[in-house]
């Protein structure tokens, strides 16, 4: 069952929620019981929260010409690696090594948030996010999502908006 907490305060939370609070951004935290047997973290979140998969975005880390780059795309689709490379002026993109993604962001796979990363990576947010008043992204651990305005996410991560998702 989803649990909501507006703008968490204090020392608790994840680096993502701490960053949102420090920035004074309006957000809602949604917690759910993560099932380790789930085949897709994003689809699990959408189902558990009762939110359309078009509004729940997954955070993927790719390697674009040797530089780790964050791609934030709807769980309802997939990342278009060629479009991601183009969005950041690169030539070639591949999915990053999971261990490198975890080490660089400070988060575990299935819980990587575009916010509060250990090392700030360049970020591309799929343009479809603009069609929604709010979207959900990982709050920094499996079973925890934050809901916020796409414009706030883009501003806090210095994200480029580009059509990087595909159905």
C-alpha positions in Angstrom: 0.0 0.0 0.0 1.3 3.5 -0.8 2.3 5.7 2.0 2.5 9.5 1.3 4.6 12.0 3.1 4.8 15.6 1.9 8.2 17.1 1.9 10.0 14.9 4.4 12.1 16.9 6.8 15.0 16.1 9.0 17.8 13.6 8.8 15.8 10.6 7.6 15.2 9.6 4.0 17.5 9.0 1.1 20.0 11.3 -0.6 17.2 11.9 -3.2 14.6 13.1 -0.6 17.2 15.0 1.3 18.2 16.9 -2.0 14.5 17.6 -2.7 13.9 18.9 0.8 17.1 21.1 0.6 16.0 22.5 -2.7 12.5 23.4 -1.2 10.8 21.3 -4.0 7.3 20.0 -3.5 7.2 16.2 -3.7 5.4 13.2 -2.4 7.0 10.0 -1.2 5.3 6.8 -2.1 6.4 3.6 -0.4 5.4 0.0 -1.3 6.5 -3.5 -0.5 9.2 -4.5 -3.0 9.0 -8.1 -4.2 12.5 -9.4 -4.9 11.0 -11.8 -7.5 9.6 -8.9 -9.6 10.8 -9.0 -13.2 10.6 -5.2 -13.6 11.3 -2.7 -10.9 9.4 0.1 -12.8 6.3 -2.0 -13.6 6.2 -3.2 -10.1 6.2 0.4 -8.8 3.4 1.4 -11.3 1.3 -1.6 -10.2 1.9 -1.1 -6.5 1.1 2.6 -6.6 -1.8 2.3 -9.0 -0.1 4.9 -11.3 -0.1 4.7 -15.1 3.2 3.2 -16.4 3.5 6.3 -18.6 3.9 8.5 -15.5 6.4 6.2 -13.7 9.9 6.8 -15.0 12.9 4.5 -14.7 16.4 5.8 -14.2 19.0 4.1 -16.4 22.7 4.7 -16.6 24.3 4.5 -20.0 27.8 5.0 -21.3 27.9 7.7 -24.0 31.3 7.9 -25.7 33.0 6.9 -22.4 31.0 9.2 -20.1 28.3 7.9 -17.8 24.9 9.5 -18.6 21.5 9.2 -16.9 18.5 8.5 -19.0 15.0 8.9 -17.4 12.3 7.2 -19.4 8.8 5.9 -18.8 8.6 2.3 -17.5 6.0 1.7 -20.3 8.8 1.8 -22.9 12.5 1.4 -23.5 15.5 3.6 -23.9 16.5 4.5 -27.4 20.3 4.5 -27.0 20.9 6.2 -30.4 18.5 9.0 -29.4 20.2 9.4 -26.0 23.6 9.7 -27.7 22.2 12.3 -30.1 20.6 14.3 -27.2 24.0 14.8 -25.5 26.0 15.3 -28.7 27.5 11.9 -28.6 28.1 9.2 -31.2 27.5 5.9 -29.4 25.7 4.8 -26.3 25.6 1.5 -24.6 24.1 0.5 -21.2 26.6 1.1 -18.4 28.2 -1.7 -16.4 25.8 -2.2 -13.5 28.6 -2.1 -10.9 29.9 1.2 -12.4 26.4 2.7 -12.3 26.0 1.7 -8.6 29.5 2.8 -7.6 29.1 6.2 -9.4 25.5 7.0 -8.3 25.7 5.6 -4.8 22.5 3.7 -5.4 21.7 0.0 -6.1 20.1 -1.3 -9.3 16.4 -0.9 -9.2 16.8 2.0 -6.7 18.9 4.4 -8.8 17.4 7.9 -8.5 18.2 10.8 -10.9 18.4 12.9 -7.7 21.0 13.0 -4.9 23.6 10.9 -6.8 27.1 10.5 -5.3 28.6 11.9 -8.5 26.3 14.2 -10.5 25.9 12.8 -14.0 24.6 14.5 -17.1 20.9 13.7 -17.3 18.4 13.4 -20.2 14.7 13.3 -19.3 12.3 11.8 -22.0 10.2 14.6 -23.5 7.0 12.7 -22.7 7.4 13.7 -19.1 6.2 17.2 -20.1 2.7 15.8 -20.8 2.1 15.0 -17.1 1.6 17.4 -14.2 3.7 15.0 -12.1 5.8 11.9 -12.6 7.2 9.3 -10.3 10.9 8.4 -10.2 12.9 6.3 -7.8 13.5 7.9 -4.4 16.8 6.0 -4.0 15.9 2.6 -2.9 13.7 -0.3 -4.1 10.1 0.2 -3.0 10.3 4.0 -2.7 9.3 6.5 -5.3 9.0 10.3 -5.3 6.3 12.1 -7.2 7.2 15.6 -8.5 6.7 18.0 -11.4 8.8 17.1 -14.4 10.0 20.7 -14.6 11.3 20.4 -11.0 13.1 17.2 -11.9 14.7 18.8 -15.0 15.7 21.9 -13.0 17.3 19.9 -10.1 19.3 17.6 -12.4 20.0 20.1 -15.2 18.4 17.6 -17.5 18.0 18.0 -21.2 14.5 17.1 -22.4 14.6 15.0 -25.5 12.6 12.1 -27.1 14.8 9.2 -25.8 12.1 6.7 -25.1 10.4 4.3 -27.5 7.4 2.0 -27.1 
